[in-house]
Amino acid sequence: MWAVPDFVFATCAPGLEPAVKRELLRTRPELRFAYSRPGLVTFKSPRAVTPEDPPGSVFARVWGRSIGAAADPAAAAAQLAALGPDRVHAFPREPAAAPDAAPDAAPDAAQARALELAPWQALGPGGPAAPGELVADVIVARGEPAWLGVHRHDAARPAHPGGAIPVALPPDAPSRAYGKIEEAIAWARLPVAAGQVALEIGAAPGGAALALARRGLTVWGVDPGALAPAVLAHPGVRHVPKKVGALRWEELPPRVDWLLLDVNLAPQVALHELARLAPPLLPSLLGAVLTLKLNDWAFVDELPALVERIRRIFGSALPDVRLRHLPSNRREICAVATRDPAPAGAG
């Protein structure tokens, strides 16, 4: 049993700390807010906290037992030695992919971050965690002490440092939607395969369509906006230049394996349109990937109701519904609905 002090930590995209705190009022009301910095929030627990403590927020990238601050790698090494971690994950507290940050960091900034992390990464073996491994988290910020924590890796947690989902965004990707769909596929272990058909509502300028087409799928992109020339040039992409509200069933492909939704509408409005279009698609659907906008913090209170709404839309066709704030998400969240739960070890 782990002794006091009993604190948990959660890392998140900088700017989403209020979302984490608000969600925990509902999911873990026993926790009391303790400390916050951009990308990091800690809470006091009335009970002992173990590394196995389950994540309490879908906005948390990493969740675990908080240990506290360390001024330098030598101090951190002494604190971590008693824990005997199998792996050390050192990562920046404020990664480049913050909700309101530029999509790509300048090369010199990326190099500076790597140099800052190097002494901390030397504290132990890094790399993706395996199920059951004890992971020491070293959360590094420029000009501030590092923050230490520990968690036990399982299927509910991403395996890479900082909750990253490694996705290479190609130079010709017209939007970060390319990264969003690739991250969703990796996180939820979606069985996306060549020869399948995807319908994307809110496709412009075509980032997700390009990613799926390059995987060998036929992609129908619905959006009144234009798709990038590189996307339209791909033989697997078909553009339906319409608003979702004007789309009719007979304009949909006869079979759809994957349904994507990413529109600039309030979640309730977006799901209303989805409910109208979904019925003829249900027999063939393997899954849906929905990006829901976080228009205000009250949205956090509505997450359970939105999950139930998604379950009602897809019924027994896609009964497994999960939420996660992905690294490429900004003020939005990814909802995935599938026929079956993700296999053991996902994440």
Beta strands, then each sheet from edge to edge (+ up, - down):
strand 1: 7-11
strand 2: 32-37
strand 3: 40-44
strand 4: 62-70
strand 5: 87-92
strand 6: 134-140
strand 7: 146-152
strand 8: 197-201
strand 9: 218-222
strand 10: 237-240
strand 11: 258-261
strand 12: 287-293
strand 13: 320-324
strand 14: 332-338
sheet 1: 2+ 3- 1+ 4- 7+ 6- 5-
sheet 2: 10+ 9+ 8+ 11+ 12+ 14- 13+
end
